[in-house]
Every structure is written in structure tokens, then in C-alpha cells.
Amino acid sequence: MNLIRSKNARREFYKAVWFYFRVVWPIFSILIVLIVALGLIIGHLEGWAPYDGIYFGFVTGLTIGYGELVPKLPISRVLAIILGFNGVLMTAIFAAISVRAIEATIGADKDQEPE
């Protein structure tokens, strides 16, 4: 496949990632704000410091889950589940951007092939 040997393939891929990321940036930014907000709410409910709440939000939202901060209250646990779904949605959006960028790169490479 000529795509692998193409000097511009990487550049085309990053251009496509940037293009599609700009398209979904409003959604992505809302999801990030949701992670911070839910982390702060959970931290407040559990009596944690604000930075611990934000840390918990990102660790849970990015589906890492180290386990050193664990919500005890039922409402905090429900909010933590919402954080987990938020992280899955962010991962899905990022994967979709990557797939579309690969498709665009392959399409650009096919346009450059000699006939």
C-alpha cells in the first residue's frame, strides 16, 4: 500500500484529526466540564478537598480508577457511574475522530496515486 510510504500521510492524518476535533470540540469541552463539576460535587458530598474531587473526576471519567478515593454515599456512587459513562463517551468520540482521520488519510493517498 502506498499510504505507508507516503511522506505526507502522517501530516494528512494530523490535519484530519485537528479538523474533526474542531468539529466535536463543543461536545468534548462540555464533557470535560461535566467531569470537573461532577468531581467537585462528589468531593463536596464525601468531604474531600476540591482537588481530590477533581482528581477523582478525571481518574473515574477517563476510566482509570485507581481506587484510593471511593465514594461511600449512594448519591455519590450514582454520580460516579455517570462519570464512568461520560468517560466511555469521550473515548468513543476520540476513537471516531481517529477512524475518520484514517479514512481521510487513505482517501487523500488514493487521490495522489498515479493512474
N, C-alpha and C positions, 0 to 999 in steps of 0.2 A: 504494500500500500504506500502510495506516495505521500500520505499525510505524515508519516513518521519522519521521512527525510526532508519534509518541507521546513525551510528556515523560518517561515512566518507562522507556522502552526501554533506555536506557544503564544506568540503575540496576538494572533487572531482569537485564541481561546480566552486570554485575559481580557481582551476588548469585549468579547461577548459576555463574559462573567460580569464585567463592570456595567455593561448595558442592561442586562437583565436584573442585576442587583439594584440599579437605579429605579427600575420599574417597580420592584417589590419593596423598596426602601420604606415607604409609609407603613406597610404592614409589619415589616421587620422592626421598625422603631416602636410601634405600638406593643409588639410582643416583648421587647426589651424593657419598656416602661412598665408593662404588666409584671415582669419578673421582679423588678425593683419594688414596685408597690406591694405586691403580694408578700415578698420577703420582709418588707418593713411591717406589714400588718401582722404576719405570723410572729415576727420578732417581738412586736409590742404585746401581742396576746400571751406569748410564752415568757415574757420578762427578760428577753435577751437585749443586748446592746444593739443599736441600729446597724452597725457594721456587721454584726453577726447575722442579723436578719437579711441584709443584702447578700452576704456570703452564702447563707442557706438558700436564698432565692436562686442565685446563679448555679450553685452546685446541684440543686434539685432540678432547676429549669434546663440545665444542659445535660441532664440525666447521668451525672457523675455519681452523686450520692455517697459521700464518704462515710456518713453515719455518726459523726461526732456531735452533731446537733439533730435532735429528734423531737418533733412536736408531740406534746402529751395530750393537749386538749382536742376533742373531736372536731371542732370547727377548724383548728389549725391543720389537722390531718386532711380534712376536705380541701382546704386551700392548697396544701402541698400536692394533692392529687391533681388539682387544676394546674399547678406549676409544672408537674410532670407532663401533662398533655400539651401544655404550651411549649415545652422543650421538644416534644415529638413533632409538633407542627413546625417549629423553627428548623429542625433537622430535615424535615420533608421539603420545606421551601428551599433550603440550601442545596439539597440533592437535585431538586427540579431545575434550579439555576445551573448547576453543573452539567446536567444532562443536556439542557438546551444549548449551553455553550459548546459542548462537544459536538452536538448536531450542527450548530452554526459553523464550527471549525471544519468539520468534514465537508459541509456544503461549500465553504469557501475554497477548500482544497480541490474539490471536484471541478469548480469553475476555472481553476488555474491549470488543469491538466491539458496537455496538447492533444488535439484530436487526430 
